[in-house]
Amino acid sequence: MLRRNISRLLFLLTATAAAVAVSVPAYAADTHIEAAHSLPVIISNITTWIIGMLLGVATLFLTIGGLRYLAAGGDPAEVEKAKSALKSALIGYALAVLAPVLLAIVKGWIGG
């Protein structure tokens, strides 16, 4: 039991580190401050960040769900937890794909 808990902890730490490494942008050394952007550019940048975060979290849930499914060993409770994580990952990927579509619909409503 202790070995299983330790392996879970190591997995979670590794998965979290991988997710952070994927979602943290690289910054250039140039510290030049640009002028303020227009509202459509700001909304586009925010959308890009949100999509990136959704994809990172969805990938984390996909990894956790897959590893839980592999490590379930036939335990029905663990299999259900794995399936739940996989469903969450699919919802995250769907939201990431649909985010630009939803933004276009909202822009159409407000006349943007």
C-alpha positions as CSV (number, residue, x, y, z in Angstrom):
1,M,0.0,0.0,0.0
2,L,2.8,2.4,0.9
3,R,4.6,1.6,-2.4
4,R,1.4,2.3,-4.4
5,N,0.9,5.7,-2.6
6,I,4.5,6.6,-3.3
7,S,4.2,5.7,-6.9
8,R,1.0,7.8,-7.2
9,L,2.7,10.7,-5.6
10,L,5.7,10.5,-7.9
11,F,3.3,10.2,-10.9
12,L,1.4,13.3,-9.8
13,L,4.5,15.3,-9.3
14,T,5.9,14.3,-12.7
15,A,2.6,15.0,-14.5
16,T,2.3,18.4,-12.8
17,A,5.8,19.3,-13.7
18,A,5.1,18.3,-17.3
19,A,1.9,20.3,-17.4
20,V,3.7,23.4,-16.1
21,A,6.5,22.9,-18.6
22,V,4.0,22.7,-21.4
23,S,1.9,25.7,-20.3
24,V,4.6,28.2,-19.3
25,P,5.5,30.4,-22.2
26,A,9.1,31.3,-23.1
27,Y,9.9,35.0,-22.8
28,A,12.5,36.8,-24.8
29,A,15.2,38.8,-23.1
30,D,13.9,42.0,-24.6
31,T,12.0,44.0,-22.0
32,H,10.7,46.6,-24.5
33,I,7.2,47.7,-23.6
34,E,4.9,48.0,-26.5
35,A,1.9,50.3,-26.9
36,A,-1.5,49.1,-25.8
37,H,-3.2,46.8,-28.4
38,S,-6.7,47.2,-29.7
39,L,-9.6,45.3,-28.1
40,P,-9.8,42.6,-30.8
41,V,-6.1,41.9,-30.4
42,I,-6.5,41.6,-26.6
43,I,-9.4,39.3,-27.0
44,S,-7.5,37.2,-29.4
45,N,-4.6,36.9,-27.1
46,I,-6.8,36.0,-24.1
47,T,-8.5,33.3,-26.3
48,T,-5.1,31.9,-27.2
49,W,-4.1,31.7,-23.6
50,I,-7.4,30.1,-22.5
51,I,-7.1,27.5,-25.3
52,G,-3.5,26.7,-24.3
53,M,-4.5,26.3,-20.7
54,L,-7.5,24.1,-21.6
55,L,-5.2,21.9,-23.7
56,G,-2.7,21.6,-21.0
57,V,-5.2,20.6,-18.3
58,A,-7.0,18.2,-20.7
59,T,-3.7,16.5,-21.5
60,L,-3.0,16.2,-17.8
61,F,-6.4,14.6,-17.2
62,L,-5.9,12.3,-20.2
63,T,-2.5,11.2,-18.8
64,I,-3.9,10.7,-15.3
65,G,-7.0,8.8,-16.7
66,G,-4.8,6.5,-18.9
67,L,-2.4,5.7,-16.1
68,R,-5.2,5.1,-13.6
69,Y,-6.9,2.8,-16.1
70,L,-3.6,0.9,-16.6
71,A,-3.0,0.6,-12.9
72,A,-6.6,-0.3,-11.9
73,G,-5.9,-4.0,-11.9
74,G,-9.6,-4.8,-12.4
75,D,-10.8,-2.8,-9.4
76,P,-14.2,-1.4,-10.5
77,A,-13.9,1.8,-8.4
78,E,-10.5,2.6,-9.9
79,V,-11.8,1.9,-13.4
80,E,-14.7,4.4,-12.8
81,K,-12.2,7.0,-11.6
82,A,-10.1,6.5,-14.7
83,K,-13.1,6.8,-17.0
84,S,-14.2,9.9,-15.2
85,A,-10.7,11.5,-15.8
86,L,-10.9,10.4,-19.4
87,K,-14.3,12.0,-19.8
88,S,-13.0,15.2,-18.3
89,A,-10.1,15.2,-20.7
90,L,-12.5,14.8,-23.7
91,I,-14.6,17.7,-22.4
92,G,-11.5,19.9,-22.0
93,Y,-10.4,19.1,-25.6
94,A,-13.9,19.8,-26.9
95,L,-13.9,23.2,-25.1
96,A,-10.5,24.0,-26.5
97,V,-11.7,23.2,-30.0
98,L,-15.0,25.1,-29.7
99,A,-13.6,28.2,-28.0
100,P,-12.8,30.0,-31.2
101,V,-16.2,29.0,-32.6
102,L,-18.0,30.3,-29.5
103,L,-16.0,33.5,-29.7
104,A,-17.0,34.0,-33.3
105,I,-20.6,33.6,-32.4
106,V,-20.4,36.1,-29.5
107,K,-18.6,38.6,-31.9
108,G,-21.5,38.1,-34.3
109,W,-24.0,38.9,-31.6
110,I,-22.3,42.1,-30.5
111,G,-21.4,43.1,-34.1
112,G,-17.6,42.8,-33.7
